[in-house]
Each structure stands twice: as C-alpha cells, then as structure tokens.
Amino acid sequence: MASAVSAVPCGVLSPSSPRPAVWPPLDFCLGALACCTACVFTNPLEVVKTRLQLQGELRARGSYKRHYRGVLQALWVVGRTDGIRGLQKGLSVGLMYQGVMNGVRLGSYSYCELLGLTSFHGGSLLSGAGAGALGAFILNIPTVQIAHTREVTNFFYPKHNRKAYTGVSDAFVTIYRREGVIGLWRGVNGAVPRVMVGSAAQLATFTSAKEWLTFSHYIWLTALIAAMISGVAVAVTMTPFDVISTRLYNQPVDEYCMLKVCQAEGLFGLYKGMGPVFLRLAPHTVLIFEQQLIIIKIFFV
C-alpha cells in the first residue's frame, strides 16, 4: 500500500518536515485547493498585469496614451472606474486555470520527488519544467486563458466590438463559433514555454532557497524570503513569455514573436507588467505551499 501513495514535495513545502503519505488523487486536489485560494487574493494583480502588458501593443514608447503608469496607479484606476468587481474580473476562469493546471503541476512534481528525480543535479529544474508542460496541456488550458484575458481586457475595445462573455461556457462556445477549433487552442505555442519556464524557476528556486535559509524559529520568515527570491527568478525568466502569451490570447491569429515586440517596443516591451508579476508571485507562492502544508499537517499527520 505504501507504493500506492505519493508524498508531498518535502523540499518545496518545508525542508525539515517529514514526508506524510497522501493518496495521489487527494494530493492533486490539495494542490488545486491551495492554488485556488491563493488566486482569490492575487487576482487583482493578474488583472493589472494583463492590462499593462497590452498597453501600447507594438507601438514605440511615448507614441500612445498610457492609461496605466504603474501597479498602484493601475489598481487605483481599475478600482475607481470598475469597482471591486473590476479588480476581480476573470476570477471564475482564473480559479479553473489555477485548479486544473497547478493541481496537475504540483501533483506531478510530487511524483518526481517521490521517485528521487529532483535529487539529481538539475533535477528540480527539469522536473518543474516537465510538470509545468504537462499542466499547460491538460484540459485545453489555452482556451481558459483566452477567456480570462479577453474578459479582463474588454476595456481596450470600442463598446460595439467588445468580446463580452456571460460566463466560461459562453466564452468557449463564442470562440468556437468565431474562430473554430483552432481558436480554442489560440496561444498554445506560447502557453507551454511560459508555464515550463515559470514552473521550473518557481519550484527549483523556492526549494533551494528554503534549504539555504535556516531560520528554524521563524518558519514563516524562511517561506517569505524564499518566495521573494523565487518571485524574482520567475518574474525575470517568465515575463517575456507571459507578454507574448497574453497578446496571442487576445488576437484572432497567431502572428506574434519576440523579435516583433523588440523591434517595435524595444527590449523592455517584453517586460511590461513585470512589477505586478513579482508582487503577485511572492504571496501566491507562500499561500500555495504553506497552506498545502498546513492542511496536510492538520488532517494527515
């Protein structure tokens, strides 16, 4: 029976904690629950990040009107014009994305640790990338991201041309009718590299940072500092892929590339929205891993 269960990622959750055995399907569900809870708190930053990334698309700096000039100002503008609901636009789709993709991603990484794959040199990096790629493919995640991006970014379109959806199912049906099956997979070529890079950077750096930082009497401080280190790594490596993915999701044809963005907007165009990416990732990482550990300690230890 011992071989039929998976262990929670010991290195990810806490370097010094035991590895409690958890039934595999439950392990996946716990990861999904933790990610969904974190999403509720960090979704406003996701809204702001998406709008910053689409602002001045393929236009040189200074040649367009800037509605948003930073994270705090953007939060203020969205909150003032759209209210609290505006800051939580796309939350239902975001919960689906976090629950499915990250549930699979964290569950897969658990198996990699159980098999000892992360103990090899570079094992955490490769396991994180593989788990991220698998998560990005499960249950047609690009479609979910398209629905989320277009719901958040309707602000940029004239009222007569806004892509308004009454819900997730309506978004799927509408995209299918307008763009066909290919439209449902819009941006998959950007989704997989994005999640692979982000997952590898997050899991590997957070794991390593918690092993390096040994504040035994301040576990929360260890987790917070490790999450900040991980957030920097993910923001630097993933933001260019995130910008491309966001724009792929928001357009009717796949004709984007990093070279085109660099030529029109400069290198910094690939790092639009990096501020909210970092500010979102640090608390998101802590909420995911520490919450999952707390649940397991309460109910399974």
Order of alpha helices (4+ residues) and beta strands (2+ residues): beta-alpha-beta-alpha-alpha-alpha-alpha-alpha-alpha-alpha-alpha-alpha-alpha-alpha
